Each structure stands twice: as C-alpha cells, then as structure tokens.
Amino acid sequence: MPGLLPPGLSLGGLAFLLASAFITAMACGFSGFGAALIFVPLRATPLRIRARRWIMRHRIHKRTCWGTPVPTNIQPISRRTVLTATAAVAATPALAETCRIGLPPHDKGPLVWRDMDQVELDAAYDQLVYSPLFQQGLKRRASNSEAVRGRIGAPLRVSYGASEAEKADIYRAKRAKAPVFVFIHGGAWLGGEAKNYGDSAELFVNAGAHYIVLDFIAIRAAGGDLRVMARQVRDGIAWVYKNIASYDGDPDQFYIGGHSSGGHLCGVALVTEWQKDFGLPPDFIKGGLCMSGMYDMKPVRLSKRSSYVNFDNDMEHAMSAQRQIDRVRAPLIITYGTYETPEFQRQSRDFAAAVQAAGKSAELIETANYDHFEMAESLGHPYGPNGRAALKMMKLSLT
C-alpha cells in the first residue's frame, strides 16, 4: 500500500494500531473508532509518533455520533490485550451501535400491525431509531431561528386563548394584504416551542407572506387527550383568520401546514367542521401542507405512544383525518422523505391515496434521501421539498 501509509509504518503495525483503536473505542462507547488512534497510549516510538501525526493530518474526527467529546482519560492498553482482541476486530460486523439507523437485530415476535411485531411498530413511531442525530437538528433549528430574528426582527407575540400555552408568533411581511401561512409544529405531541420554528419565517416574509407559528398545550398537560390539543390548534387557526386583517394579512389567502405530530394536527384541522363549530366559512382554508404526518391513529394507538396518549375509540376516530375525508375542502400537498420511518412513509402515501380516491385534490411528494428532521428544516428553503411546496401552494416566489 505505498503512498497510503506513513513512512515506516508496515501493514502489521497498522493492524496493531487499528486493534488498539478498536478496544479504546469499545471501552469509550463511541463510533468514530479512528479517533481513538489519536489517544491510544502506546509508547512514543518514532513509528507510533509518525502514525499519530499522519492520523491528525487526515483530520480523523474526535467526536461521537451524539456530538459529545471523546474521553481522554484512557488507561494504557498492553500489547497482549491488543493481540488477543485482533480476532474480534475481524469478526465484528459493525464497530458502532451508537449511530445505528433503523432496527437493531431482534427475534421476530407476534404480529401487532400488518407485518410488524411490537418492536418494529414501536420503532416505526420513534424518530430516534431512524434519525439518531435529531438532537443536533433541533439545536440547529433553535440557533437558526435566533439568527432569522436577528435579520428580519422579532415576531409579534399574541394570545389566542386564556391559557399560558395558547399563544402565537406572527412574523409579518412588509406588504399589505399579505397571504397567511399558519404553521403547526411537531414534537411527538410531547413538546416544542414556536420560537424554535422561526427559521422558516425568512422564506415566507421575503416571499411576501405572513408566517405564524402556534404554541399549544403538550399532551401530558392535556391529560393524554389529543382532543384537547386539537381544540387549541383549531382555536388558534380560527383566531388568526378572524384577526389577521388587523395585521395587514389577507384572510382570503389563508393556508395552513404542519410537520410530524403537527402534520397530524394539520390533518385534523383540515377535516374540522368550521361553519358548525366556529361559525366560519367552511372553505376559508385555501390549502394545506401536511408534512411527514400521521392520519390514522389505529397503529399509533398500538405503538408505545399509547404510554402517554390515553387513546379510546372516540379519540382514535376523531383524531384520524383519513377516516373523515368527506370533510376535506382544501387542496392538499402531502410530503415525506424516503429516510423516514416505514410507518411515517406509509401514512403519507395512504392518506394521499384516500383523498385522491374520494375525488379531491391531493398531491403526494416523495423526497429521496431526506429523513424526518431534514424534511422539517426544508420548509425554510425555497429549493427544499417543503419550502418549494409551500411557495407553489400559495402561488408565491422569491423573484
């Protein structure tokens, strides 16, 4: 392997270093085992010094899959220990479990939903299993939201209900009678804050639209009842429609969208009987962007999400937009990424097919090589799948 190794480092020496690194990595519990080579406490022979310098020049990273620093208090490893472990290195199918994407190996259990056992179904409604770096994405969105507020200004903070949770952020465009986009955030129904979804505001404001993010109650505070959460979201949408004209918004150009559990709530909002329940025009919503959502609660009820959502038959039905297609009045765009969980992909396909089968307008956008959180961030990018879809739905552009 001339040219690939540092001068004086043989294949045997490289094997020794790799085996040392493997043991160090397993002891530290991180996936980037190459980084361990930097820290393996071998005697400082000229050969080993050259090897370490070569590794540093090639910038092997020193962080784990989760972004935490590699430990530096590693104890010395003897040559005998390394040689004993060499066979394990060759036989190990993967050096990292920390960054596994998808299901770990398991014995197939009884079927619970379609062809899935309980382990598979639970994983299909757990974003961590298929997007292990999601915490980094959430932090990035929060910091990007701060940066956006620094560029376009802080939003107006308004109350649409009596409780502390019932508030909204209004990012205003500079034009009068601006189109309106109301965004419903996700968070597995467990949490999330409007302020951390301001990163998409810049796209809408620059395109001449008001961008409004709702805050609402979390599921545990709601006693495990999705209907309480959905009622607040509906109240928020109704308040915006009734009041947006006073903020130079055009109620006749009114659109909504949501991602993940917010995509679910967006679907529920789109099958609301607005005239009967709120005294509003039944077709005031001109379009809905349902991003990576859930539209039939049956499999969700069977999954581990039922540990914090107190499903009953009424809730399962009332919170399943797919079972109330006859109430859909607005044209829909339904999006998902091919790196999302199997169930989030299927839910989007099945919902779009059901709306289309009922003779109503629904465009399905499958985006190759995007995971759940990348789809969420794409709402703020004009050439990303969701940003492009939103501009198309609202007949807007940045030019």
FENBELZI-V856901 format. One record per backbone hydrogen bond with DSSP energy under -0.5 kcal/mol. NH is the residue of the N-H (numbers start at 1). CO is the residue of the C=O. Records with the same first field share a line. If there is no record, write none. Layout:
# FENBELZI-V856901
NH = CO, CO
This chain:
# FENBELZI-V856901
4 = 1
5 = 1
9 = 6
10 = 8
14 = 10
15 = 11
16 = 12
17 = 13
18 = 14
19 = 15
20 = 16
21 = 17
22 = 18
23 = 19
24 = 20
25 = 21
26 = 22
27 = 23
28 = 24
29 = 25
30 = 25
33 = 31
35 = 32
36 = 32, 33
37 = 33, 34
38 = 35
39 = 35, 36
40 = 36
42 = 40
45 = 43
49 = 45
50 = 46
51 = 47
52 = 48
53 = 49
54 = 50
55 = 51
56 = 52
57 = 53
58 = 54
59 = 56
60 = 55
64 = 68
67 = 64
70 = 62
74 = 72
82 = 78
83 = 79
84 = 80
85 = 81
86 = 82, 83
89 = 85
90 = 86
91 = 87
92 = 88
100 = 97
102 = 100, 129
112 = 116
113 = 116
116 = 113
118 = 110
121 = 117
122 = 118
123 = 119
124 = 120
125 = 121, 122
126 = 123
129 = 126
130 = 126, 127
131 = 127
134 = 131
136 = 133
137 = 133
138 = 134
139 = 135
140 = 136
141 = 137
142 = 138
143 = 139
144 = 140
145 = 141
146 = 142
147 = 143
148 = 144
149 = 145
150 = 146
151 = 147, 148
152 = 148
153 = 149
156 = 170
158 = 156, 168
160 = 166
161 = 166
166 = 163
167 = 165
168 = 158
169 = 213
170 = 156, 168
171 = 169, 211
172 = 170
178 = 248
179 = 208
180 = 253
181 = 210
182 = 255
183 = 181, 212
184 = 257
185 = 183, 214
190 = 187
191 = 187
196 = 193
197 = 194
198 = 195
200 = 197
201 = 198
202 = 198
203 = 200
204 = 200
205 = 201
206 = 202
207 = 203
208 = 205
209 = 204
210 = 179
211 = 171
212 = 181
213 = 169
214 = 183
215 = 167
219 = 189
222 = 218
223 = 220
224 = 219
225 = 222
226 = 224
228 = 225
229 = 225
230 = 226
231 = 227
232 = 228
233 = 229
234 = 230
235 = 231
236 = 232
237 = 233
238 = 234
239 = 235
240 = 236
241 = 237
242 = 238
243 = 239
244 = 240
246 = 243
247 = 244
248 = 245
249 = 244
250 = 178
251 = 249
253 = 250
255 = 180, 253
256 = 287
257 = 182
258 = 289
259 = 184
260 = 291
262 = 259
264 = 260
265 = 261
266 = 262
267 = 263
268 = 264
269 = 265
270 = 266
271 = 267, 268
272 = 269
274 = 272
277 = 273
278 = 274
279 = 274, 275
280 = 274
284 = 281
286 = 254, 284
287 = 254
288 = 331
289 = 256
290 = 288, 333
291 = 258, 289
292 = 290, 335
297 = 316
300 = 296
301 = 297
302 = 298
303 = 299, 300
306 = 303
307 = 304
308 = 305
309 = 305
310 = 224, 308
311 = 309
316 = 312
317 = 313
318 = 314
319 = 315
320 = 317
321 = 319
322 = 295
323 = 320
324 = 321
325 = 322
327 = 324
328 = 325
329 = 270
331 = 286
332 = 361
333 = 288
334 = 363
335 = 290
336 = 365
338 = 367
339 = 370
340 = 337
345 = 341
346 = 342
347 = 343
348 = 344
349 = 345
350 = 346
351 = 347
352 = 348
353 = 349
354 = 350
355 = 351
356 = 352
357 = 353
358 = 354
359 = 356
360 = 355
362 = 360
363 = 332
364 = 362
365 = 334, 363
366 = 364
367 = 336, 365
368 = 366
370 = 367
375 = 371
376 = 372
377 = 373
378 = 374
379 = 376
380 = 377
381 = 378
384 = 381
387 = 378
388 = 384
389 = 385
390 = 386
391 = 387
392 = 388
393 = 389
394 = 390
395 = 391, 392
396 = 391
